[in-house]
């Protein structure tokens, strides 16, 4: 007799975290996104300029 593996339910750790209300707001808040865009660009430019000197 062949036994089939028993299917078990998923644990809570298997699911992705649900973003909070504040987190969802900040993703859509365009002034914050513009600031983050320039901060990221400054970080990238620092890496590029540092590699060329």
SULCOR-V128453 format. One record per pair of residues at least 4 apart in sequence whose ideal C-beta (glycine too) atoms are under 7 Angstrom apart, sorted by the first residue. I is the first residue (numbers start at 0). GAP is how many residues later the second one is. If there is no record, write none. Layout:
BEGIN
i=I gap=GAP
i=I gap=GAP
END
This chain:
BEGIN
i=9 gap=4
i=9 gap=5
i=18 gap=4
i=18 gap=5
i=20 gap=4
i=21 gap=4
i=22 gap=4
i=23 gap=4
i=24 gap=4
i=25 gap=6
i=28 gap=4
i=29 gap=4
i=30 gap=4
i=31 gap=4
i=32 gap=4
i=33 gap=4
i=34 gap=4
i=35 gap=4
i=36 gap=4
i=37 gap=4
i=38 gap=4
i=39 gap=4
i=40 gap=4
i=41 gap=4
i=42 gap=4
i=43 gap=4
i=44 gap=4
i=45 gap=4
i=46 gap=4
i=47 gap=4
i=48 gap=4
END
